[in-house]
Every structure is written in structure tokens, then in C-alpha cells.
Amino acid sequence: MPFPNVPLHQGTRNRSVHWADLYWFDFGAPASNQYTIAGPRPCLVLSNVATIHGGTLVVSPLTGAEHAIPTYSYHVLVTTSECPALDKDSVVKIDHLYNIHRADLIDQHYIATLPDTVMRRVYLQLANALNFRAAFQVSASP
């Protein structure tokens, strides 16, 4: 599925953005010599949109599954059988988190909403990446 060539200023924003939504987003040009996400690609909304203030969302980019690193747990596979709107098997790159504004997601760039089974895998790996288990352990000492 190619990037829909609709500029942001010409897009509509009638659809409510939700957690687990996939949208096309232009990540722009690389800003450094290191490997970075750039250009238009799908992104996954990770934010609980109902609780955000000021329209800031946390998203994670997707890339083709051919770029997945074997045994690297921060790439979560999404197959076309799980999300038929994707034109190929992809991975959510949860090691790349971006803050964007809600206004940057227009109706014409909406792709699909991922099923809960995929989102469970995404959040399990995100929790591991952020070391939530250690963050919420209670010390046994008095």
C-alpha cells in the first residue's frame, strides 16, 4: 500500500485517533549519520488517546519484516493475516518511540486498527524494553 499523497493541510481530521491505530506518517529526512527512521511509513499509536493532554501522541514506526533482526525482541512481527491492510509482513520497531501531534494524523492516512492479540505482543515487549518489572518491584527490606 503506497503512501497516500495527501498533504496535511488538505486532509480531514473527522476520525477519532485510537490506541492501536496504524497511520501513514512522514518521519522526514534523517537528522544524523546514525541509522534512523526516515520518510513516509506506517506508525502505530501507542498512547491512550483518551488521557492525553494537548494532542501529543506516542507512536512507533513499522518497517518491512525483511528488516527484522532475528532474536531481537524489540521488533514485533505483524503479519498480513493479522492486518490485511498492510501490503507485506511488517515489524513494529518498539525501540523507536516518537512524540507527534494528533494534527499530524489525517483521515486519509489511516490504515487500520491492529487486533488486541498483536497489541498484547507489542506491549509485552515494550514493558520489557522499559524494564517495568524492575521499576515496580517493592523492596523486601524494612
N, C-alpha and C positions, 0 to 999 in steps of 0.2 A: 504494500500500500504506500504510494508516494505521499510526500508532504503536501497537504492541500495549500496551494499558493494563494492564501487569503491574508492580506496584511491585517495586523492587529486593529488598526484604526478603522478598517472596513468590516470587522467581524461583529457578531452579536454576542451578547452575554445573558441570554434568557435562561439557559440551563443552569441549574444549581450544580456546583462542583461538589463532589463527594469523595470521601476516603475510598481508595481502591480504583479510582478512575484513571484511565490512560488518556493522555492528550499528546498531540504533537507539540513540541516546544523547540524553539531555536536557541541552542546554547551558545551561539555566536562563535567568534573566532578564538582559537587557543590564545591564552594570555601569557604563556611562558613556553620555555623549551621542553618542559617535562610533559609526560603523557597526560592528556586531559580530554574531557568530553568536549566536543565542538560540533557545531552545525545542527540542523534540524534532526530530531529523533524523538521517539516516544518517551514520555516520562510518566511515572506512577505517582499519584498523590498519596502521600503517607500521613498527612495531617488529618486530625479530627476537625473537619471544616466547621462543625457546629460550635467549636470552642475557640476558634482563632479570633484575634483582635487585629483590626487594621488591614486584613486581607492578605497577610503573609502566609504562604503555604510551604511545607517541606515536601520536596519531590526527589525522586531518584530516577536516573536515566535508564533506558533499556538499550541493549545492543544485540546484535545477532549472536545466536548460540555458538556460532563458529569461533567467536572471540572468547568464549568461556575458558577459564583456566581449570583443568581437571584438579579435583580435590580442594579447590579454593572455595570455601563455604560462603563467601560474600557475593557470589554470583548465584542468583536463584533462577532456575530454569522455569520458563513459561512456554508450554508447547502450544502449537496451533490448535490442537484438540481441546485444550483448556480455554483458549481465547481465539476463536476462529477469525476475529477481526484482524489479527496480526498476520502478515504475509509470510512469516517464517518463525521457526522456533527462536526464542529470544531469552536473554537473561536480564534480570533486574540487578543493577550494579549498586547494591546497598552500601558499598564502600565509597560511593559518591553521593553525598546529600547536598541539595541546593535549596536555598530560600528564594522563592519567587513571589511575585504579587499575583493575586487572583485575577487581576485585569489582563494578565498575560496569557490566560487560557480562554480561548473563544470557542463558541459552539461549533464552528466549522472545523476546529482542530480536535474535537472529541473523537476518540477511537472506540472505547468500550469500557466496561467495568469488570475488573478481574473477580473471579469467584472467591468465596471465603477460603476454599481449600488452598488456593495459591497464596492468599494474603497471610494465612497461618504460617506457611513456609517462609514468607518474606519477613514477618515479624519475629519468628523464632531466630532467624539469622541476624536480624537487626539487634535483637536483645543480646545475642552472643557478642556481636561486634561492639556494643556499648558496655559490655560486662555488667549487665543488670544484676545477675546473680550475686556478684561480689558487692555491688552497690547497696543491696537490700539485706545483706546478712547482718544479723544482730550479734553483737559481741556477747560471748558467754561469761565474760568476767564481770564480777560485781562492781 
